[in-house]
Amino acid sequence: MSKPLILVTNDDGMIAPGIKALVELSSEFGEVVVIAPDSPQSGQGHAITITEPLRLNRVDVFEGITAYECSGTPVDCVKLAKSIILKGRNIDLCLSGINHGSNASINIIYSGTMSAAMEASVERIPSIGLSLLDYSFEADFSAAKHFTRKVIQFFLAHGFGDAKLLNVNIPKLSIHEIKGVKVCRQAEGNWTEDFVESKDPRGESYYWLTGDFVLESNDEGTDIWALKNGYVSVVPSMHDLTHYKAMDSIKELEDFI
Amino acid sequence: MSKPLILVTNDDGMIAPGIKALVELSSEFGEVVVIAPDSPQSGQGHAITITEPLRLNRVDVFEGITAYECSGTPVDCVKLAKSIILKGRNIDLCLSGINHGSNASINIIYSGTMSAAMEASVERIPSIGLSLLDYSFEADFSAAKHFTRKVIQFFLAHGFGDAKLLNVNIPKLSIHEIKGVKVCRQAEGNWTEDFVESKDPRGESYYWLTGDFVLESNDEGTDIWALKNGYVSVVPSMHDLTHYKAMDSIKELEDFI
């Protein structure tokens, strides 16, 4: 491809430091178009907006870069980019992020960042979701930029083969501290919820979600293992949720009914 | 198990005909506790509520059945049920639905019904998401109830083995027209978006999501094939999104960087 068309999106909106980092480095490789939600959309998962109209506004945030804000979810953003903003054009790559925090393990299913990337891959656009394990607004994105640049270079040189969607997480370390990249599987884990219960000024209860991540096992080969051991984790991910190995377990259901 | 504890939820709220059907038939098998969103949550996918508090209200909808409405998403409902309403108790089965419309193929990732069921399975509660391919409020749920009853009986007699989450779709046919049940894989397909663009009274554009489902192939063995051929489709599903077969495709990335 001569000058690839790269769609950049995220779930935190246009003012997040991570999207600026992503726009800067993707501009090194091709034509960049940005679309991001006009409000924070963390934890939106694969939500889409059905019962309300969506707004789309051209904004001037990044010099020389076409950018739009959308009133919907991260998935809505990708749908609008493909169907309205870039209608009829071939999008070569979608980059979503760079998010703050971890999208490793089960976090992938709650993450607006990863859901935007997944939506692009459902629409057959090779896609990468990126997250830096640092919640600070002042987070240092230099290592994240370095490795993201490498992943883009790899994609442009080799493609991703059968992989259409990469879940990339970068540990909170400097470039020199990071040992390299591991191609991993998603670690098995979940969140143990512990809602904070409190009373509003009228004395009515409310619940606020919090929780602790519980890792089932810390096997080598998982994304959590890679991150804990100083590597960038790369999990090729997909939207076919069929549990193929479990099909035999319930095959008898066909005769039972 | 002597008297199983069954959690019933959905994405359309307490007044939907499908949840009534589900409460009625699950009451045949055990103790039922219901939690549903207090507003329609179709298309919410795996969204969770992070930046706002959640409300939980006991409601009197189904005679003799403990029921709560929640201000959040379907996934929030399941988290609140496990952590607050049924804290410390073992939930034997979660049933989500019965939804109107199809959760087959790619619809699973957008579906609030299926995301509630998936959240339960992430929390290790065997779970079934159910949908009837009939959008009408007057839809006839008798076939859906019949086959759901059979699936519950199978679960109570045999368990689901390795399967933790079933995506069950029921065609819009009578009990006698339905040929049986097929254990399937998720069909590959996507939505071709075609937003309706219009102008509000101030002359500003808005976009409203619509689209056509495009099936990649109609292979026997997929959920879409089963439904089109008069079967109830049952897809064992999971939350490990790793694309294992694609790991080799990008293994070279480790050396490239």
Chai-1 contact restraints between the chains, C-beta under 6 A:
chainA,res_idxA,chainB,res_idxB,connection_type,confidence,min_distance_angstrom,max_distance_angstrom,comment,restraint_id
A,S42,B,I50,contact,1.0,0.0,6.0,A-B,restraint_1
A,G43,B,I48,contact,1.0,0.0,6.0,A-B,restraint_2
A,G43,B,I50,contact,1.0,0.0,6.0,A-B,restraint_3
A,Q44,B,A47,contact,1.0,0.0,6.0,A-B,restraint_4
A,G45,B,G45,contact,1.0,0.0,6.0,A-B,restraint_5
A,G45,B,H46,contact,1.0,0.0,6.0,A-B,restraint_6
A,G45,B,A47,contact,1.0,0.0,6.0,A-B,restraint_7
A,H46,B,G45,contact,1.0,0.0,6.0,A-B,restraint_8
A,H46,B,H46,contact,1.0,0.0,6.0,A-B,restraint_9
A,H46,B,I109,contact,1.0,0.0,6.0,A-B,restraint_10
A,H46,B,Y110,contact,1.0,0.0,6.0,A-B,restraint_11
A,A47,B,Q44,contact,1.0,0.0,6.0,A-B,restraint_12
A,A47,B,G45,contact,1.0,0.0,6.0,A-B,restraint_13
A,A47,B,A47,contact,1.0,0.0,6.0,A-B,restraint_14
A,I48,B,G43,contact,1.0,0.0,6.0,A-B,restraint_15
A,I48,B,Y110,contact,1.0,0.0,6.0,A-B,restraint_16
A,I50,B,S42,contact,1.0,0.0,6.0,A-B,restraint_17
A,I50,B,G43,contact,1.0,0.0,6.0,A-B,restraint_18
A,P53,B,Y206,contact,1.0,0.0,6.0,A-B,restraint_19
A,P53,B,W208,contact,1.0,0.0,6.0,A-B,restraint_20
A,L54,B,Y207,contact,1.0,0.0,6.0,A-B,restraint_21
A,R55,B,Y206,contact,1.0,0.0,6.0,A-B,restraint_22
A,K79,B,E193,contact,1.0,0.0,6.0,A-B,restraint_23
A,S83,B,E193,contact,1.0,0.0,6.0,A-B,restraint_24
A,S83,B,F195,contact,1.0,0.0,6.0,A-B,restraint_25
A,I84,B,F195,contact,1.0,0.0,6.0,A-B,restraint_26
A,I108,B,L241,contact,1.0,0.0,6.0,A-B,restraint_27
A,I109,B,H46,contact,1.0,0.0,6.0,A-B,restraint_28
A,I109,B,H239,contact,1.0,0.0,6.0,A-B,restraint_29
A,Y110,B,H46,contact,1.0,0.0,6.0,A-B,restraint_30
A,Y110,B,I48,contact,1.0,0.0,6.0,A-B,restraint_31
A,V122,B,N190,contact,1.0,0.0,6.0,A-B,restraint_32
A,K150,B,I257,contact,1.0,0.0,6.0,A-B,restraint_33
A,F154,B,L253,contact,1.0,0.0,6.0,A-B,restraint_34
A,F154,B,F256,contact,1.0,0.0,6.0,A-B,restraint_35
A,F160,B,I250,contact,1.0,0.0,6.0,A-B,restraint_36
A,G161,B,S249,contact,1.0,0.0,6.0,A-B,restraint_37
A,D162,B,A246,contact,1.0,0.0,6.0,A-B,restraint_38
A,D162,B,S249,contact,1.0,0.0,6.0,A-B,restraint_39
A,A163,B,H243,contact,1.0,0.0,6.0,A-B,restraint_40
A,A163,B,A246,contact,1.0,0.0,6.0,A-B,restraint_41
A,A163,B,S249,contact,1.0,0.0,6.0,A-B,restraint_42
A,A163,B,I250,contact,1.0,0.0,6.0,A-B,restraint_43
A,V181,B,L253,contact,1.0,0.0,6.0,A-B,restraint_44
A,V181,B,E254,contact,1.0,0.0,6.0,A-B,restraint_45
A,V181,B,I257,contact,1.0,0.0,6.0,A-B,restraint_46
A,V183,B,M247,contact,1.0,0.0,6.0,A-B,restraint_47
A,V183,B,I250,contact,1.0,0.0,6.0,A-B,restraint_48
A,V183,B,K251,contact,1.0,0.0,6.0,A-B,restraint_49
A,V183,B,E254,contact,1.0,0.0,6.0,A-B,restraint_50
A,R185,B,T242,contact,1.0,0.0,6.0,A-B,restraint_51
A,Q186,B,D240,contact,1.0,0.0,6.0,A-B,restraint_52
A,Q186,B,T242,contact,1.0,0.0,6.0,A-B,restraint_53
A,N190,B,V122,contact,1.0,0.0,6.0,A-B,restraint_54
A,E193,B,K79,contact,1.0,0.0,6.0,A-B,restraint_55
A,E193,B,S83,contact,1.0,0.0,6.0,A-B,restraint_56
A,F195,B,S83,contact,1.0,0.0,6.0,A-B,restraint_57
A,F195,B,I84,contact,1.0,0.0,6.0,A-B,restraint_58
A,Y206,B,P53,contact,1.0,0.0,6.0,A-B,restraint_59
A,Y206,B,R55,contact,1.0,0.0,6.0,A-B,restraint_60
A,Y207,B,L54,contact,1.0,0.0,6.0,A-B,restraint_61
A,W208,B,P53,contact,1.0,0.0,6.0,A-B,restraint_62
A,V235,B,T242,contact,1.0,0.0,6.0,A-B,restraint_63
A,P236,B,H243,contact,1.0,0.0,6.0,A-B,restraint_64
A,P236,B,A246,contact,1.0,0.0,6.0,A-B,restraint_65
A,P236,B,M247,contact,1.0,0.0,6.0,A-B,restraint_66
A,P236,B,I250,contact,1.0,0.0,6.0,A-B,restraint_67
A,S237,B,L241,contact,1.0,0.0,6.0,A-B,restraint_68
A,S237,B,H243,contact,1.0,0.0,6.0,A-B,restraint_69
A,M238,B,L241,contact,1.0,0.0,6.0,A-B,restraint_70
A,M238,B,H243,contact,1.0,0.0,6.0,A-B,restraint_71
A,H239,B,I109,contact,1.0,0.0,6.0,A-B,restraint_72
A,D240,B,Q186,contact,1.0,0.0,6.0,A-B,restraint_73
A,L241,B,I108,contact,1.0,0.0,6.0,A-B,restraint_74
A,L241,B,S237,contact,1.0,0.0,6.0,A-B,restraint_75
A,L241,B,M238,contact,1.0,0.0,6.0,A-B,restraint_76
A,T242,B,R185,contact,1.0,0.0,6.0,A-B,restraint_77
A,T242,B,Q186,contact,1.0,0.0,6.0,A-B,restraint_78
A,T242,B,V235,contact,1.0,0.0,6.0,A-B,restraint_79
A,H243,B,A163,contact,1.0,0.0,6.0,A-B,restraint_80
A,H243,B,P236,contact,1.0,0.0,6.0,A-B,restraint_81
A,H243,B,S237,contact,1.0,0.0,6.0,A-B,restraint_82
A,H243,B,M238,contact,1.0,0.0,6.0,A-B,restraint_83
A,A246,B,D162,contact,1.0,0.0,6.0,A-B,restraint_84
A,A246,B,A163,contact,1.0,0.0,6.0,A-B,restraint_85
A,A246,B,P236,contact,1.0,0.0,6.0,A-B,restraint_86
A,M247,B,V183,contact,1.0,0.0,6.0,A-B,restraint_87
A,M247,B,P236,contact,1.0,0.0,6.0,A-B,restraint_88
A,S249,B,G161,contact,1.0,0.0,6.0,A-B,restraint_89
A,S249,B,D162,contact,1.0,0.0,6.0,A-B,restraint_90
A,S249,B,A163,contact,1.0,0.0,6.0,A-B,restraint_91
A,I250,B,F160,contact,1.0,0.0,6.0,A-B,restraint_92
A,I250,B,A163,contact,1.0,0.0,6.0,A-B,restraint_93
A,I250,B,V183,contact,1.0,0.0,6.0,A-B,restraint_94
A,I250,B,P236,contact,1.0,0.0,6.0,A-B,restraint_95
A,K251,B,V183,contact,1.0,0.0,6.0,A-B,restraint_96
A,L253,B,F154,contact,1.0,0.0,6.0,A-B,restraint_97
A,L253,B,V181,contact,1.0,0.0,6.0,A-B,restraint_98
A,E254,B,V181,contact,1.0,0.0,6.0,A-B,restraint_99
A,E254,B,V183,contact,1.0,0.0,6.0,A-B,restraint_100
A,F256,B,F154,contact,1.0,0.0,6.0,A-B,restraint_101
A,I257,B,K150,contact,1.0,0.0,6.0,A-B,restraint_102
A,I257,B,V181,contact,1.0,0.0,6.0,A-B,restraint_103
